[in-house]
Amino acid sequence: ETGVTQSPTHLIKTRGQQVTLRCSSQSGHNTVSWYQQALGQGPQFIFQYYREEENGRGNFPPRFSGLQFPNYSSELNVNALELDDSALYLCATRGVGSAEQYFGPGTRLTVT
Amino acid sequence: AQTVTQSQPEMSVQEAETVTLSCTYDTSESDYYLFWYKQPPSRQMILVIRQEAYKQQNATENRFSVNFQKAAKSFSLKISDSQLGDAAMYFCAYRSSPLSNFGNEKLTFGTGTRLTIIP
């Protein structure tokens, strides 16, 4: 049990739609990262937030965006969904002074 | 850019035996972290063990230990007394070690090794 939760567990969307995924972490975990894990692959870094600002981004287009809130929760928004966006989306949080990141159980997104 | 390579897509081991999973990485940085994560079918990514590059001593956590060879850029995971609950995908991951505690959360993962435990 990592103390990191994600919702929803599963989601089915149609190509072109928009989706919002949510992550909630432990108190004091003020950094959050989001990852996309395609089937049979390792997770790929999307972006990271610290103190409610994006301060690092992987090789993902602008239609992937996020928010971080003062209550240690965060969102990943994906616009104009494409079939290739079908994946497991993981969030990971870290507290100041800790080297480890703790992952949530993920949201499985299917785009049809 | 850093890369992480896991050359063993699948491994199997007899219950109670020892197995070693391989990982190599490429970086020009001198200070960084290396991790092994376990991902069972439940999908939850669970931290198994962590190694700081500046530490020469290999990390150990109960039945899990690493062989960290900094010059060779190698970071293998040894699982002793394998148990059925060890069956999972294992990912090796790299993270830069910034001077401050903030920023640069990016983990670079390998493609994973699927470990099967034979009863």
Interface residues (C-beta under 8 A of the other chain):
Chain A: T2 T31 V32 S33 Y35 Q41 G42 P43 Q44 F45 Q48 Y50 N55 G56 G58 L88 L90 A92 R94 V96 G97 A99 E100 Q101 Y102 F103 G104 P105 G106 R108
Chain B: V4 Y33 F35 Y37 S42 R43 Q44 M45 I46 L47 R50 E52 F91 A93 N101 F102 G103 N104 E105 K106 L107 T108 F109 G110 T111 G112
